[in-house]
Amino acid sequence: MNQSPVILNKFLGTAGLQVVSRVLSVIAGVILARYLGPEQYGLYTYILSIIAMATIPVIAGLPQLLIREIAHAELESKWSELKGLLQWSTAFIVSTSAVVMLAILAFLYTGIIKGETANLLWFAVLLIPIKSFCTNQGAILNGFRKPILGLLPEFILMPFLAVFIYLIFIALQIEFSSLLLIKVQLITSALTLLLGAGLILKVRAHKLKSIKAEYYFKRWHFALLPFTLMVLISTMNSELASVFLGYFADKESVGFFKVALQGVTLVTLGFTSVNLIIGPKVARLYRSGDMNSTQALLTKSVKLNAIFSLPIVIILIFLGERFIRILFGDQYAASHLILIILSVGQILNICFGSVGLVLNMTGNEKRSLKALLITLLTNIVLLFILVPEYKAIGAALAVSISLVLWNILMSIEVYKITKLKTWLC
């Protein structure tokens, strides 16, 4: 069966939603950058980066694990196992978020974290369980082969509500502050969580209602370790860089870096959209032993990603500074060089293909641990060396170098294990 029309149609749907999401996020970013200024904007995004890092052990590798295991369970009609998986994932988030929140509150109580950062974290810590559940809901919907529905709550509703609230503040001449914006984050995240819960109840298989759940705790927990490391690497390429900048440099550097990231996410729109679509398909095809169809799917996806992303990179390199000045203001012009470095790293990432996804969906995630650990250490060392001296430029170099290294090592592992070629050729 020819998968191309199906993939293209779903790509256009998910990519369309991602474009809407990015437009909303850019609008929100422009409003915040202009009304907060580089220092306050940097402080706000610094807090969100800390929360994103703290969320890693909570959400761990659950999204990738859920997408794969739900696809397998549906294919093999293992409804009892599927019900147990969903219940276990909920319990995991509740328990781990409680531990992480208590640890952060202990740091705040002892005074290790001080000043305005501490004041904001007292409120922001509540985002950890809420955002974790939102991410988990998106993965569940994607596992049930509903990638478009999976995007609606977190990627459409949340930024739309945020922009709507910001415009109300502007109309009422309410002064923007980091604390006020953290509270807005809490409100929009909670509403997103409610919508996601409703969508899951709507699409979840009816067979789950009357059956007894089966649990495979040892297998699921063991699979989480490599998945978690993959999430850690991905998060490090954006959030950890911001944390290093906030600690070793200054809050303005965080603001410049975050503005550059606004542009870079446009490059990855196609890549993210295609991965959402092909993840469950790769898991099913590989599980059934259809290697030719799996290879064809990967080849078509990397070509589609490159065709979509390369023109965006060219525009950002040559016209990025003009766009930054128009949208964010002249005070953020220093973000352009950061944007170029990050864009080059991302286009190389895209040309290597969906290396991490292939290992995740084919059950070979444990084999990538060596590559992940090497990349993790490389990124940390580069951030330590480059950020104190070169600030945001150094952070961008560290992120891009480690991202390319990760792709090289992972593509080698993918080919050795599965004989599948993910890269553009």
Secondary structure by P-SEA (a helix, b strand, c coil): ccaaaaaaaaaaaaaaaaaaaaaaaaaaaaaaaaaccaaaaaaaaaaaaaaaaaacccccaaaaaaaaaaaaaaaacaaaaaaaaaaaaaaaaaaaaaaaaaaaaaaaaacccccaaaaaaaccccaaaaaaaaaaaaaaaaaaccccccccccccaaaaaaaaaaaaaaaacccccaaaaaaaaaaaaaaaaaaaaaaaaaccccccccbbbbbaaaaaaaaaaaaaaaaaaaaaacaaaaaaaaacccaaaaaaaaaaaaaaaaaaaaaaaaaaaaaaaaaaaaaacaaaaaaaaaaaaaaaaaaacaaaaaaaaccaaaaaaaacccccccaaaaaaaaaaaaaaaaaacaaaaaaaaacccccaaaaaaaaaaaaaaaaaccccccaaaaaaaaaaaaaaaaaaaaaaaaaaacccccccc
